[in-house]
């Protein structure tokens, strides 16, 4: 039993570290076809600000512990690892959708002016990172839509290479999956910013002016996320319309 407990603990630590990597790269424990490398480059991992990563990490660690415990109770170390991974992913979602960002601001900064400045820095950083991510996703979406159009036009022709088309569709599916995951993170962060902004109570004229500016920057970030999500949904709809029979 002691040996098993030590193994489970090691698996928990390993799974937690692995989840941290997944949060940064968008990779999957059960991935088959890898997504387009343009979606997984270092630049595309930067949408997490320090506060967001902290919120995700805390939730992931708690979720991983619960998942590992569930697996351990089955007496199977493999179940413990998978449980930690699944639990950690769920915990990350909980951490990202809670009031973690507002709470962290209130704990770290004593006054409204400092909190507003911190939010301004974080939103500016995320807006710049989102612009890089958007350019990469748009390139992939454009190329994937062209490939899907080609398959649609040729799939009923004699001599159609179904095996090659299947590989292409698997690649597109992997890209869509990763893009949806990234957009989910973006929407979670946008929601956290919304809660944090509403939680501010500016008293001075300077704070009120800063909050007004912050709301404009937040609105710009929201529009960019929505536009990118709309493009990704267009690719998804096109993919759903294709069947090789």
C-alpha positions, 0 to 999 in steps of 0.5 A: 500500500505504501508503494502504491501511495508513493506511486500515486503521489508521483503520478499526481505531481507529474500530471499537475506539471503536465497540465501546466504544459497543456495550459501553455501549449494547448496540447492534449493527453490523448491527442492523435493528429497534432494541430498545425504548429502555427497554433502551438508556437511560443507566441500563441502560449502567451495569452495567460497573464500572471494572474490568469495563470495563477487562477488556472494553476490553483484550480488545476492543482485542486482538480488534479488532486481530486481526480488522482484520488478517484483513480487511486480508489480504484487501485489502479495507478493508470486510473490515478494518472488519467483522473489527475489529468481530467480533474486538473482540466476541470479545475482549471475551468473552475479557476478561470471562471471564478472571481479569481482575478478580482480577488487577486487584485484586491489582495495585491493592491490596497487602493483602486488606482493601483488596481486599475493600473494593474488591470490596464497593464494586463488587458494591454498585454492580453490584447497584444497577445490576442493580436498575434494569436488572431493572425496565426489562427486566421492563417490556419483558418484560411488554409483549412477552408481552402483544403475543405473546399478542395475536398468538397469539389473532388470527393465525388470524382473518380480516383478521389484519394479518400485516405489522403482526404481523411488525413486532411480532415483529421488535421482540420479537426485537430486545429478546430479542437485547439482553436476552440480550447484557446477561444474558451480561455479567451472568453474565460479571461474576458469574463474575469476582466468584466467581473473585476472592472465592475468590482471597482469603486472609483472615488477620485476624478483620476480613477473615474477617468482611468476606469473609463479608459479601461472599459474602452480597452476591455470592449476592444478586447471583447470585440477581437475575441468575438470576431475570432470566434466567429471565424473559427465557427465558420471553419467548424460549420464548413467542416461539419458539412463534409462527409466522406461516406 
